[in-house]
Structure formats: structure tokens, C-alpha cells
Amino acid sequence: WDVASQHVAALDFLKGCWGYDAGKPLSMLVLALVYGLFGANPLFEIVILVLAAGLSSGCLFILAQTAFPSRNWAWATAFWFLSWPTTLYYTRIHLGYGLFLFLVGLTAATRGRNVLSGILLALGILAHPGLAMPTLVWMAATTAFWEDQRLKRGLESMTGFAFTLLFLEAIRFGYTGEPFGWLQGQITDVSAYNSIGGD
């Protein structure tokens, strides 16, 4: 299983304390829910991540069907995704939550469920902030290049996206008293990475 920080944060959350979530509050909240229901055993997270990996493959199949004319290409894409060593690694760690939500969000967008897509994409970022850039690129590209109702799609998606992030910040504020603490943490991390790159 992944590094212990999220597991420790989940256990702290069950005690009423919003601890160090490493910028991944959704992972902490999922683990807190699982541990609260079934007890603090990392094996339960493995089960969830395996299910998420399978559902991610299903979503990728649907996306591939949308993009490619042949159903065989969709099957090949899904099997490739599952057999790729990097995928097997990522779906065993907390990034698996984010990948699952990202792919479900894209699938919802291709089905015209734009508000839901925005919510899911925001949850993906809250599960792993490394998905922020591909999410924002996707939202900008679909708003700019989608064939019909581009502005409406973009506004609906951004509404769901913004609502989810603000809702998380409100919950976090209720625990910590720190306004926009998650966003500030992400800005601090980006600044730190940039400083390291500059050196």
C-alpha cells in the first residue's frame, strides 16, 4: 500500500482532527469512511483500488469507443491500459482514486453530463493534485473546440468544478479555521517545486 501519511490522516479525521492530508483530502476522507465502517486495515483500501482500476478500464473503453470507429480498438485500448506496468503501479497507490475519477469525469462529459463531469474532475484533483493540469487542459479544450454548445458545456462543467472545490474548502475550514487552506497548500507546493527547478 501507499505511504502512511494518508492512513494516519484518516485515523486522525475519525478522531475529529483534520491532520496533514498531503494535499489529497479526498483520499483521506475515503480511507476515513472505510476505516470507520470496517476497521483500520489497509487491505480494505486494496479492494477499493482494484475495483477502481476495473471501473477505470471500463470508462476508458467507453471513451475509446467515442474516439475510434472500431469497437476492437476500444477493447485493445482497455486491455493495454490494464496490462501497462505503470498502470498496475498507479492503481495500487492513492493515485488510483484520482485516475478513476478523472476517467469517469471524461466519460460523463462525452455523455453530456457536464455538471457531473465538473464535480468528478474536481474530486479527481482533490484525490491527487497532480491531475490538475490535465483536467484544466481538458476543460479548456472542450470549451474551445467542442462542436456544439461550447459555452454552455464549459459553464456547466466549471459550475460543478467550482462548487466541489468550494464545498471541500468549507468543510476543511470547519475543522481547521483556515480559509482556502487546500488551495494555499497547492500554491505553496507549486512555488516550492519551481524554486527547486530554478536552483
N, C-alpha and C positions, 0 to 999 in steps of 0.2 A: 504494500500500500504506500501512499504518498507520505511526504514529510508530516511530522506530527503536529505542526502548528494549527492546522485546521481542526484536527481532532481535539486538541486542547481547547481551542476557542469554542468549539461546540459544547464541550463539557462545562466550560465557564458560562456559556449562554444559558444552559439549563439551570445554573445556579443564580441566574438573574444578572449576570455581568457580561457586558459586550466587551470581550477581550480583543487581543490582536488577531485580526482576521486576514492579514496579509493582502488586503485589497480584494479579497474574494468572499464577500459576505454571504452570497448565495450558497456556496459550498459549505460554509459554517452552518447556515440555517438548515440545509438538507441533512447534514450529519446530526445536528441537534434534534431534529424531528425523528430520525431513525433511532438514535441512541435513547431518546426519551420513550419511544414505543417499545423497543426490543432490547435495550441494554447496550452498553459501550463495548461493542465487538466490531473490529474493522472488517470482519468477514461479511457483515451486512452491507457495507459500502461496496465490496467487490461484486456482490449480487446486483446492486443497483447499477454499477458501471457496466456490467455485462449486458444488462437489459438496455441501457442507454446506447451501447455500441450497436446492438442489433437493430434498435429503432433508428439509429443514425444511418445505418446501411439502407434501411427501408426508405428513409427520406431521400437519400442520395439516389436511389433507384427511381423515385418519382421525379426528382429534378432532372436526371439523365433522360428520362422519357420525354420531358418537356423540351430538352435541348436537342436531342438526337432523334432522327426519324425512325430508327430501328429499335425495337424492343431488346434485341440481342445486345446492342451497345449499352443499354441500361443495365442489363444483367452483368455484363462484363465490368462496368464501372463499379457496381456494388461489390462484386467479388474481389476486384482489385483493391478497393478500399479496405475490405476486411483482411486481406492477405498481406497488405503492406506492413512491414515491420514497425514503421513509425506509428501507424495507426494502432497496432497492438499495444505499443508502449503508451501512447497518449490516452487510450481508453482504460488504462489501468491506474491512471493518476487523476487528479482533480480536473485536469483539462478536459476529461471526458464529459463532464457536465456541460461545459461551455460549448464544446463541439456539437453535442446533441441539440442544445437549444439553438445554436446558430443554424444548423441544418433544418430544424423544424421551422425556424423563423423564415428561412428562404422558401421552404415548401409552402408555408402559409401565404407568402407574398405572391407566388406563382398561381395560387388559387383565388387571389383577390381579397384575401383576409388581411387587409393592410394594418389595421389597428392591432390585431392579434400578432401580426408579424413584428411590429414595432415593440410590443411587450416582450415577445420571446427573444428578440435580438438584444434588448436591454438586459434581460435576465442572463443571457449568454455572457455579456460583458461583466455583469456582477458575479458570475461564476468564475470568470477568468478575464482580467482586463486586457490581456494580450489579443483578444478578439475585437477590441475597439476599432482598430484601423480597418480590417476587412469589413466590419459592419458599416462603418461610415462611408467607405468606398462603395459598398453595395447600395446603400440608401441614396447616395448622391447620383450614382449611375442610373438607377431605376427612375429617379425623378427627372433626370436629364434626357434619357434615351428611350424610356418605355413608350410604346406606340400610341396608347390611348390613355386619356385622363391622367397624364403625368403629374400635374399639380395636385390633383385630388389624392392620388396614391401617396405622394410624398407627404402631404399634410396629415393624412390619416396615420401613416407609419410613424411620423415624428410625434404625433399626439400620444400614441401608445408608448413610444420610446421615452419621451419626456416624463409622462405620468409615472412610469415604472421607476425611473431613477429618483424622481422627487419623493415617491412613496417610500422607497428604501431609505432615503436621507431622513425622512420624517421619523421612521421607526428608529433609526440609529440615533437621531437627536433625542428621542425619548429616553434612550438608555444612557447616552454619554453627555448630553447637553452641548455637544459640539456641532455647530451649524455647518452643513455641507462637508462633513468630515471625510466621507469617502472620496469626494471629488478633490478635496485638498490633498489627500494622500496620493491620488493618482498624479496630480500635478507635481508633487514633491518627488515621486519616483521618476517621472519623465525628466525632471530637471537634473536629478542625480545621475541618470544614465547619460544624459547629454554632457554633463561635466566630466564623466569618466571618458567618454568618447573624445572630448576636447583635449584631455590630457594626453 
